[in-house]
Amino acid sequence: MLGFPVMMGLVWYWGEAYYHRLMVSRVGSDLVTANAYFQRVIDGVGGGVDALAASQALSVAREGDALPALLGAQQTRLGLDFLNLLDAEGRVLHAATGTAAGSARSAWPIVARALESGGGAVIERFEPDDLLALAPALRERARLPLIATERAQPDLRQEESRGLVIHAAAPVRDALGRQVGVLEGGVLLNGNLGFVDTINAIVYREGALPEGSEGTATLFVDDTRIATNVRLFADVRALGTRASAEVREHVLGQGRTWLETAFVVNDWYVSGYEPVLDSRGERVGMLYVGFLEAPFRAAKRMSLLIVAVVSLMVSFIGALLTLHWARSIFRPIERMHATIECVDGGNEAARVGSVGSRDELGRLAAALDHLLDGQAAQRGELQALNASLDRKVAERTADLAAANEDLRAAQHRLVMSEKLAAIGELTAGVAHEISNPTAVIQGNLDVLREELGPAARPVANEIRLIHEQVHRIRLIVTKLLQFARPGEFAGYVEAVDVNAALADCLVLTRQHLARSEVQLVQRLEARCPVLINLQELQQVLINLIVNAVQAMPEGGTLTLETADRDPATDAAGVVIVVRDTGRGIAREDMARIFDPFFTTKKRQGTGLGLSISHTLVERYGGRIGVDSEPGQGSAFIVSLLAEPVYRRDAAPDNAASGAPIHP
C-alpha cells in the first residue's frame, strides 16, 4: 500500500525527467545541425560573390560592354536575387536587377566593410523601401499576409513586408591590386521553401523519428514565419503565422536559445529556437527546428503503464507473502524494542527474557540480555576511566601546544639563519672573485698610462672610461661585501637632510611614477638632520617608493611624510612615512614581509628588498615597520636616530618589525 505509490511516483518522476532531457538533447542537436547548414548557406553566398569579384571574367567585362550580360548570367548561376557592381564610393555602377544606377549602398555594414577591403556575408533585415530600391519584384516576394495565430503576441499589422536577406559584398581590384569598386549580391529568404526543406531533409531524414511524428524547420523575420514546412492544414504551409508570445520573449526579447516544448501553429512540438543576428548584433529573426511531440508522449505513457501494471502485480503478491511471515517476527522484535526503551528511560534492570523461539530472534533476545548485563558492569568502570582520561588529555594538550609553539619559533629562526649565512658566503665569494681581476685591470691600466706617456693622449678618453668602469666595479664589490658582512662595512655617515634625500629619490624613481597614474602628495615637515650614509638611506627610500607604486597598478595616491620625533617621549631623530592606497597586505603575510626571499610578487622581485632595507635601518639603531589593512593600502614607517647607535647583528625580527610605528 505504501511501497507501490512511492515506487510509481519515483518511476513517473524519473521517466518524465529522462524524457524531458532526451527530448531537449535531441532537439538541441537538431538545432546545431540546422544552424551549421544555415551558416554554410551564408558562407556559400559570400564565397560566390567573393570569387566573382576576384575573377578574370569580371576584370575583362569591366573594360568592355559585356558587363550587364555577365552580371545577369552570374546572378542566375549563383542563385542570387540581386547583384550590383559598385564604384569605390559605394554607388551603383551596374545592376543585374532593377537597382538604379548611382544609388548609394555604402550605408550597409557589409558594403562599408568591403570598401575597406573586408567583405563577407551577413544576415540583414531589409525594410520594404530597401527591397524596392533593389528590385520591385523583391518587395512583392517579401509580402505575406499575417494570419491570426493562437498564443501569439497581438499585432495590429495586416501583413509582413520586411525581408530577411543574405547580404554579401567583396572588394573588386584592378590588375595592379588597387581597389576600384565593390561587388554586392544577396538572396531573399522570404518564401525560400527549398532552404527549409533542405534543412528538414538533413535533420530529419527518413526513419529518424517514430511513426506518426514529423520534423519541421522554419525561418522567421522577428516572430513571423517567412519560410517553413509547418502545415496549417493539408498541403498549405503556415507562412504568415507567428511564434507564441513566450517563445518571442525568450528568444527575441532575451536573446536566449529555446529548447523546450512549444505550441507551434496548432499543435505541441518539441522545439528549438535560436535568434538570428544581423551585422550589428541585433536580433532580427529566428531559426527553428522541431518535431511533433504527441507520438513520443504516447510511447512514454504506454511504457509507464506497462511498468505500473507489472509493479502492481509484484507488489500485491509480495504483500501477501510478507504478511504471512510478519506475525512471527513482529512480536519478539516488539519485546526487544520495549526493553531497549526501558533501558534508555533509566531502568537498567529491564531484560527481554524468554521469547519462546529458538531461531535467530530467540538467540538475539538472549544475546541482548547478556549484553545489557555486561554493559551495566562496565558502565561504572568506564565512567571512572573517562574522568581520569579527561584530566590527562587536558594536561598533555596544554604541554603539546607549548612545545609546538617553541618548535615553530626555533625552526623559523634556524631557517632564517641558514638563508642569511648562505647569502653571505655566496656574496663574499662572488665579491672576492671579482676583486682579483679588477685589481689586475687597474694595475695594467696604470702601467699602460705610464708607458705611453704623451702618446696616450689620443685614447685618453677611452682610458678614462675604463678607469671609471673599474671604479664602478669596486663600488659594486663593496656593496656586495657590505651585504655579506654588514658589521664590517658600515658606510660613511654624514648629516643628511631627509627632505632633500626624498627629493633626490623622486628624481631617481620618476620613470616608475611616469608609467603609473599615481598622484604624489608630500608633507615634508622634518627639520632635524640625521647622521647616516646617504646612499644607504636612498636605497631604503627608493625600495619603499617603488614597492608603493607597484602596489597601485590601477593608479592611486602616493604620500610621503617626514616629521621630527617627539623629544618628550623618544630620542632625537626623524620619522619617514611612505603611504600608498593600493591593495594592502594580507594579515597572514604581515609577519613575513621582512623575511629574506619572501615576496608576494610572483613573477618579479627576489624577496630581498625589504629584508635589506630592514638590515640597513637597524644597523644605525633605527626601526622600520608597516601598518596595513587589506584593500585600504599600506604605510611603511622608517624611524631614524639623529645620532646613530650601531648594531652589528641587525637582522629581520618580525615579531618587532611587523608592528606599526607611529610618528
C-alpha positions in Angstrom: 0.0 0.0 0.0 2.9 2.3 0.7 5.7 0.9 -1.5 3.7 0.8 -4.7 2.6 4.5 -4.8 6.1 5.7 -3.8 7.8 3.4 -6.4 5.4 4.5 -9.1 5.8 8.1 -8.2 9.6 7.8 -8.5 9.3 5.9 -11.8 6.9 8.5 -13.1 9.2 11.4 -12.0 12.3 9.8 -13.3 10.6 8.9 -16.6 9.4 12.4 -17.0 12.8 13.9 -16.2 14.6 11.5 -18.5 12.0 12.0 -21.3 12.5 15.8 -20.9 16.3 15.6 -21.1 16.1 13.2 -24.0 13.8 15.5 -26.0 15.8 18.6 -25.2 19.1 16.9 -26.1 17.6 15.7 -29.3 16.2 19.0 -30.4 19.3 20.8 -29.3 21.4 18.5 -31.6 18.9 19.1 -34.4 19.2 22.9 -33.9 23.0 22.7 -34.1 22.8 20.8 -37.3 20.3 23.3 -38.8 22.5 26.3 -37.7 25.5 24.7 -39.3 23.7 24.3 -42.6 22.3 27.8 -42.4 25.8 29.2 -41.8 27.1 27.2 -44.7 24.5 28.7 -47.0 25.5 32.2 -45.8 29.2 31.4 -46.3 28.4 29.9 -49.8 26.7 33.2 -50.9 29.6 35.2 -49.6 32.2 32.8 -51.2 30.4 33.0 -54.6 30.3 36.8 -54.6 34.0 36.9 -53.5 35.0 34.5 -56.2 33.2 36.5 -58.9 34.7 39.8 -57.6 38.2 38.3 -57.9 37.6 36.6 -61.3 39.3 37.4 -64.6 35.9 37.4 -66.3 34.7 40.4 -64.3 38.0 42.2 -64.7 37.7 41.8 -68.5 34.0 42.7 -68.6 34.6 46.0 -66.7 36.7 47.2 -69.6 34.0 46.4 -72.3 30.3 46.3 -72.9 29.7 42.8 -71.7 29.3 43.7 -68.0 25.5 43.7 -67.9 25.3 40.3 -69.6 28.0 38.9 -67.3 26.2 40.2 -64.1 22.9 38.7 -65.3 24.4 35.3 -66.1 26.4 35.2 -62.8 23.3 36.2 -60.8 21.5 33.2 -62.2 24.5 30.8 -61.8 25.0 31.8 -58.2 21.3 31.7 -57.3 21.3 35.4 -56.3 18.2 37.7 -56.2 20.3 40.8 -56.8 23.8 41.5 -58.0 25.3 45.0 -58.2 28.7 46.4 -59.1 29.5 49.5 -57.0 32.2 52.1 -57.5 34.9 53.0 -54.9 32.4 55.3 -53.2 29.8 52.6 -52.8 27.5 53.9 -55.6 25.8 51.5 -58.1 27.6 51.4 -61.5 25.8 48.4 -63.0 23.0 46.1 -61.7 21.7 42.8 -62.8 18.2 43.7 -61.4 16.4 47.0 -61.3 18.7 48.8 -58.9 19.0 52.4 -60.0 22.5 53.5 -61.2 24.1 55.9 -58.8 22.3 54.6 -55.8 24.4 54.8 -52.6 24.9 51.4 -51.0 27.7 52.3 -48.5 25.3 52.7 -45.6 25.0 48.9 -45.4 27.7 47.5 -43.0 28.8 44.7 -45.2 29.3 47.1 -48.1 31.2 49.5 -45.8 33.4 46.6 -44.8 34.1 45.7 -48.4 35.0 49.3 -49.2 37.7 48.9 -46.5 39.0 45.7 -48.3 37.0 43.4 -46.0 33.8 41.9 -47.2 31.9 38.7 -46.4 28.3 37.7 -46.0 25.8 38.5 -43.2 22.1 38.3 -42.5 20.2 41.6 -42.8 16.6 42.6 -42.3 15.5 44.8 -45.3 12.6 47.2 -44.9 10.1 47.4 -47.8 11.8 50.5 -49.3 15.2 48.8 -49.2 13.8 45.9 -51.2 12.0 48.2 -53.6 15.4 50.0 -54.2 16.9 46.7 -55.2 14.0 45.4 -57.4 10.3 45.8 -57.3 9.9 42.0 -57.6 11.7 41.5 -54.3 9.3 43.7 -52.4 6.4 41.7 -53.8 8.0 38.4 -52.9 8.5 39.5 -49.3 4.9 40.5 -48.7 3.0 38.0 -46.7 -0.5 38.4 -45.1 -0.4 37.9 -41.4 -2.5 35.0 -40.1 -4.0 35.2 -36.7 -2.2 32.6 -34.6 -3.1 31.1 -31.2 -0.9 32.1 -28.3 1.0 34.7 -30.4 1.6 38.3 -29.2 -1.1 40.7 -30.5 0.0 42.6 -33.7 -2.1 45.3 -35.4 -0.3 44.9 -38.8 -2.1 43.1 -41.6 0.9 41.9 -43.5 4.6 41.3 -43.1 6.6 43.2 -45.8 10.1 43.1 -44.4 12.6 40.7 -45.9 15.4 38.6 -44.4 18.3 38.7 -46.8 21.7 37.0 -47.0 23.7 40.1 -47.9 27.2 39.7 -49.3 29.9 42.0 -50.6 33.5 41.7 -51.8 36.1 44.2 -52.9 36.9 44.5 -56.7 40.6 45.2 -57.6 42.3 46.1 -60.9 45.3 44.3 -62.4 47.6 46.3 -60.0 45.8 45.2 -56.9 44.1 48.5 -56.3 40.5 48.5 -55.1 38.3 50.0 -57.7 34.9 49.0 -56.5 32.7 46.5 -54.7 30.5 43.6 -55.9 27.3 43.4 -53.9 24.8 40.5 -54.0 22.3 38.7 -51.9 19.5 36.2 -51.6 16.0 36.9 -50.2 15.0 34.2 -47.8 11.2 35.1 -47.7 9.3 32.3 -49.3 12.5 30.3 -49.8 10.9 26.9 -49.3 13.8 24.9 -50.8 16.0 26.2 -48.0 13.8 25.0 -45.1 13.0 21.7 -46.9 16.7 21.0 -47.3 17.2 21.7 -43.5 14.4 19.4 -42.7 15.7 16.6 -45.0 19.2 16.9 -43.4 18.0 17.0 -39.8 15.0 14.6 -40.0 16.0 12.1 -42.6 13.7 9.1 -43.2 13.5 6.8 -40.2 14.9 9.4 -37.7 11.5 9.9 -36.0 8.9 7.4 -34.8 5.8 6.7 -36.9 3.3 9.5 -36.5 5.8 12.2 -35.7 7.1 14.7 -38.3 10.1 17.1 -38.3 9.7 20.8 -39.2 12.0 23.7 -39.9 11.2 27.4 -40.1 12.9 30.8 -40.7 11.4 33.8 -39.1 11.5 37.6 -39.6 11.1 38.7 -36.0 8.3 36.2 -34.9 6.7 35.8 -38.4 7.2 32.6 -40.4 8.6 33.6 -43.9 9.9 30.1 -44.9 8.5 26.9 -43.3 7.3 23.4 -43.8 4.9 23.6 -40.9 1.4 23.0 -42.3 -1.8 24.9 -41.5 -3.8 22.1 -43.0 -3.3 19.5 -45.8 -0.6 20.9 -48.1 -0.9 24.6 -47.1 2.2 25.9 -45.4 1.9 28.1 -42.4 3.5 31.2 -44.0 2.5 34.4 -42.2 1.7 32.7 -38.9 3.6 33.8 -35.8 5.5 32.2 -32.9 4.0 32.1 -29.5 4.5 35.1 -27.2 6.6 33.1 -24.6 9.0 32.0 -27.4 9.2 35.5 -28.8 10.1 37.0 -25.4 12.6 34.2 -24.6 14.4 34.3 -28.0 14.0 37.8 -29.4 13.5 39.6 -26.1 16.2 38.0 -24.0 18.4 36.6 -26.8 18.4 33.1 -25.4 18.0 29.7 -27.1 14.7 27.9 -26.6 15.0 24.1 -26.1 11.6 23.1 -24.8 8.1 22.0 -25.8 6.3 24.9 -27.6 2.9 25.5 -29.2 3.5 25.7 -33.0 0.5 26.9 -35.0 -1.9 24.2 -34.0 -0.1 21.5 -32.0 2.7 21.0 -29.5 6.2 20.4 -30.8 9.5 19.6 -29.2 11.1 22.8 -30.4 14.4 24.5 -30.7 14.6 28.2 -31.5 17.7 30.4 -31.7 18.0 34.1 -32.5 19.2 35.2 -36.0 21.6 38.2 -35.6 22.3 40.9 -38.2 25.7 42.6 -38.8 25.0 45.0 -36.0 24.4 42.2 -33.5 20.6 42.9 -33.4 18.1 40.1 -33.2 16.1 40.2 -36.5 14.7 36.8 -36.7 14.7 33.2 -35.5 15.8 29.8 -36.8 13.6 26.9 -35.7 13.6 23.1 -35.9 11.2 20.7 -34.1 9.2 17.6 -34.2 5.6 16.6 -33.2 5.5 15.6 -29.5 2.3 13.5 -29.5 3.8 10.2 -30.7 6.6 10.4 -28.1 4.2 11.3 -25.4 2.0 8.3 -26.3 5.0 5.9 -26.3 6.1 7.3 -22.9 2.6 6.8 -21.4 2.4 3.2 -22.7 5.8 2.4 -21.2 4.9 3.8 -17.9 1.5 1.9 -18.0 3.3 -1.4 -18.6 5.7 -0.7 -15.7 2.8 0.2 -13.4 0.8 -3.0 -14.2 3.9 -5.2 -13.6 4.8 -3.4 -10.4 1.3 -3.6 -9.1 1.2 -7.4 -9.6 4.6 -7.9 -7.9 3.7 -5.6 -5.0 0.4 -7.5 -4.4 2.0 -11.0 -4.4 4.8 -9.7 -2.2 2.4 -8.1 0.3 0.6 -11.4 0.8 3.8 -13.3 1.5 5.2 -10.7 3.8 2.0 -10.5 6.0 2.2 -14.3 6.4 5.6 -14.2 7.9 5.4 -10.9 9.6 3.5 -12.0 12.7 6.2 -14.4 13.9 8.8 -11.7 13.5 6.9 -8.6 14.9 6.2 -9.9 18.5 9.8 -10.8 19.6 11.1 -7.6 18.0 8.4 -5.6 19.8 9.5 -7.1 23.2 13.2 -6.3 22.5 12.2 -2.8 21.4 10.2 -2.3 24.7 13.2 -3.5 26.7 15.6 -1.0 24.9 13.1 1.8 25.6 13.1 0.9 29.3 16.9 0.9 29.5 17.0 4.3 27.7 14.5 5.6 30.2 16.8 4.8 33.1 15.6 1.3 34.1 18.9 -0.5 33.8 17.4 -3.8 35.3 15.0 -4.3 32.3 15.5 -7.5 30.3 13.8 -9.3 27.4 13.5 -12.8 28.9 12.3 -15.9 27.0 10.5 -15.2 23.7 9.5 -18.8 23.0 11.6 -19.0 19.9 14.8 -21.0 19.1 15.6 -19.3 15.8 17.7 -16.2 15.2 15.3 -14.0 17.0 15.5 -16.2 20.2 19.3 -16.1 20.1 19.2 -12.4 19.5 17.0 -11.8 22.6 19.3 -13.9 24.8 22.4 -12.1 23.4 20.7 -8.7 24.1 20.1 -9.7 27.8 23.7 -10.8 28.1 24.9 -7.6 26.5 22.8 -5.5 28.9 24.3 -7.4 31.9 27.8 -6.7 30.7 27.1 -3.1 29.9 25.8 -2.5 33.4 29.0 -3.9 34.9 31.3 -1.9 32.6 29.4 1.4 32.8 30.7 2.2 36.3 34.3 1.4 35.3 34.0 3.4 32.2 32.8 6.5 34.0 35.8 6.4 36.3 38.2 5.9 33.5 36.6 8.7 31.5 37.1 11.2 34.3 40.8 10.3 34.7 41.3 10.3 30.9 39.8 13.8 30.6 42.2 15.2 33.1 45.3 13.6 31.4 44.2 14.7 27.9 43.8 18.3 29.1 47.3 18.3 30.7 49.0 16.7 27.7 47.2 19.0 25.3 48.5 22.1 27.1 52.1 20.7 27.1 52.0 19.8 23.5 50.7 23.2 22.4 53.5 24.9 24.3 56.1 22.6 22.8 54.8 23.1 19.3 54.9 26.9 19.6 58.6 26.7 20.8 59.4 24.3 18.0 57.9 26.6 15.3 59.8 29.6 16.6 63.1 27.7 16.7 62.5 26.3 13.2 61.8 29.8 11.8 64.9 31.3 13.4 67.0 28.4 12.1 65.7 28.7 8.5 66.4 32.5 8.5 69.9 32.0 9.9 70.7 29.4 7.2 69.4 31.6 4.4 71.4 34.6 5.6 74.5 32.5 6.1 74.2 31.1 2.6 73.7 34.5 1.1 76.7 35.9 3.0 79.0 33.1 1.9 77.9 33.3 -1.8 78.1 37.1 -1.9 81.6 37.1 -0.2 82.8 34.5 -2.7 81.5 36.5 -5.7 83.0 39.7 -4.4 86.4 38.1 -3.9 86.4 36.6 -7.3 85.5 39.9 -8.9 88.1 41.9 -6.9 91.1 39.9 -8.2 90.6 40.6 -11.9 89.6 44.2 -11.1 92.9 44.8 -9.4 94.8 43.3 -12.4 92.9 45.6 -14.8 93.5 48.7 -12.7 97.3 47.8 -12.3 97.7 47.2 -16.0 95.8 50.4 -16.8 98.2 52.4 -14.6 101.2 50.7 -16.3 99.7 51.5 -19.7 99.3 55.1 -18.9 102.9 55.4 -17.6 104.5 53.6 -20.5 102.6 55.5 -23.2 103.0 58.9 -21.6 102.1 61.7 -24.1 101.4 59.0 -26.7 98.3 58.0 -24.7 96.5 61.3 -25.4 94.6 60.0 -28.5 93.0 57.3 -26.3 92.8 59.4 -23.1 89.1 59.4 -23.1 88.9 55.6 -23.5 91.4 55.1 -20.7 89.3 57.5 -18.5 86.2 55.4 -19.3 88.0 52.1 -18.4 89.1 53.7 -15.1 85.6 54.8 -14.3 84.1 51.4 -15.0 86.8 49.7 -12.8 85.9 52.2 -10.1 82.2 51.2 -10.6 83.1 47.5 -10.3 84.9 48.3 -7.0 81.8 50.1 -5.7 79.6 47.1 -6.6 82.1 44.7 -4.9 82.0 47.0 -1.8 78.2 46.8 -1.8 78.3 43.0 -2.0 80.7 42.7 0.8 78.6 45.2 2.8 75.6 43.0 2.4 77.6 39.8 3.2 79.3 41.3 6.3 77.3 44.4 7.3 79.1 44.8 10.6 82.4 45.3 8.8 81.2 47.7 6.2 79.2 50.4 7.9 79.1 53.2 5.3 80.5 56.6 5.7 77.9 58.7 7.6 77.2 62.4 7.2 74.5 64.8 8.4 71.6 64.2 6.0 68.5 66.3 5.4 65.8 63.6 4.9 63.6 66.0 2.9 66.4 66.6 0.3 67.1 62.8 0.3 63.5 62.2 -0.5 63.6 64.8 -3.3 66.6 63.0 -4.9 64.8 59.6 -4.6 61.8 61.0 -6.5 64.1 62.1 -9.3 65.6 58.6 -9.4 62.2 56.9 -9.5 60.5 59.3 -11.9 60.3 56.6 -14.6 58.2 54.4 -12.2 55.9 57.3 -11.4 55.5 58.3 -15.0 54.3 54.8 -16.0 51.5 54.8 -13.5 48.6 57.1 -12.8 49.9 57.9 -9.4 49.2 61.2 -7.6 52.1 62.4 -5.4 51.4 64.1 -2.1 54.2 65.4 0.1 54.2 66.6 3.7 57.8 67.2 4.5 58.0 68.7 8.0 61.2 67.2 9.4 63.9 69.7 10.5 66.3 67.5 12.4 69.3 66.2 10.4 70.4 62.6 10.9 73.8 61.0 10.8 73.6 58.2 8.2 75.1 57.0 5.0 73.2 59.0 2.3 73.4 56.2 -0.4 72.1 53.6 2.0 69.2 55.8 3.1 68.4 56.5 -0.6 68.5 52.7 -1.2 65.9 52.2 1.5 63.6 55.0 0.4 63.8 54.1 -3.3 62.8 50.5 -2.5 59.8 51.6 -0.5 58.7 54.1 -3.2 59.0 51.5 -6.0 57.1 48.9 -3.9 54.3 51.5 -3.2 53.9 52.3 -6.9 53.8 48.6 -7.8 51.1 48.1 -5.3 48.9 50.6 -7.2 48.8 49.2 -10.8 45.5 50.9 -11.5 46.7 54.2 -10.0 46.2 55.9 -6.6 47.9 58.3 -4.2 51.5 58.1 -3.0 52.0 60.1 0.2 55.5 61.0 1.5 55.6 62.4 5.0 58.5 63.4 7.3 58.4 64.7 10.9 60.7 65.1 13.8 60.4 62.5 16.6 58.8 63.8 19.8 61.7 64.6 22.1 59.4 64.2 25.1 58.8 60.5 24.5 61.7 59.4 22.2 65.3 60.2 21.3 66.0 62.9 18.8 65.6 61.9 15.2 63.0 61.8 12.3 60.2 59.6 11.1 59.6 59.0 7.4 56.3 57.6 6.2 55.7 56.1 2.7 52.0 55.5 2.3 50.0 54.1 -0.7 46.4 53.4 -1.5 47.0 50.0 -3.0 45.5 46.6 -2.2 47.3 46.4 1.2 49.0 43.4 2.8 47.2 40.2 3.8 47.1 39.6 7.5 48.8 36.2 7.1 51.7 37.9 5.3 52.3 40.7 7.8 54.7 38.6 10.0 56.9 37.6 7.0 57.3 40.7 4.8 60.8 41.4 6.2 62.0 37.7 5.7 64.7 37.2 3.1 63.2 35.8 -0.2 59.6 36.3 0.9 57.7 38.1 -1.8 54.0 38.4 -3.0 55.1 39.5 -6.5 55.3 36.0 -8.0 56.7 37.0 -11.4 59.0 39.8 -10.3 61.2 40.6 -7.4 63.6 38.5 -5.3 62.2 39.0 -1.9 65.3 40.7 -0.6 64.3 44.4 -0.9 62.5 44.8 2.4 65.0 42.4 4.1 68.0 44.5 3.1 66.1 47.8 3.9 65.4 46.4 7.4 69.0 45.5 7.9 70.3 48.9 6.7 67.9 50.9 9.0 68.5 48.8 12.1 72.3 49.0 11.6 72.1 52.6 12.7 69.8 51.9 15.6 66.6 52.8 13.6 63.4 50.9 13.1 61.2 50.1 10.2 57.6 48.9 10.4 54.4 48.6 8.5 50.7 49.5 9.1 48.3 47.9 6.6 44.7 46.8 6.1 43.7 44.6 3.2 42.0 46.8 0.5 43.0 50.1 2.2 46.6 50.5 1.4 49.8 50.3 3.4 52.2 52.7 5.2 55.8 51.9 5.8 57.3 53.9 8.7 61.1 54.4 9.0 62.3 55.8 12.3 65.9 57.2 12.4 68.1 58.5 15.2 69.8 61.8 14.9 72.9 60.1 16.5 73.2 56.5 15.2 73.6 53.6 17.6 75.4 50.9 15.6 74.1 47.4 15.6 76.3 44.6 14.1 73.6 41.9 14.3 70.9 43.8 12.5 68.6 41.2 11.0 64.8 41.0 10.4 62.9 40.4 13.7 59.3 40.1 12.5 57.9 39.9 16.0 59.0 43.5 16.5 59.3 45.0 13.0 55.9 43.8 11.8 54.1 46.1 14.4 53.1 49.6 13.3 55.4 52.5 14.2 53.7 55.8 14.6 55.3 59.3 14.4 
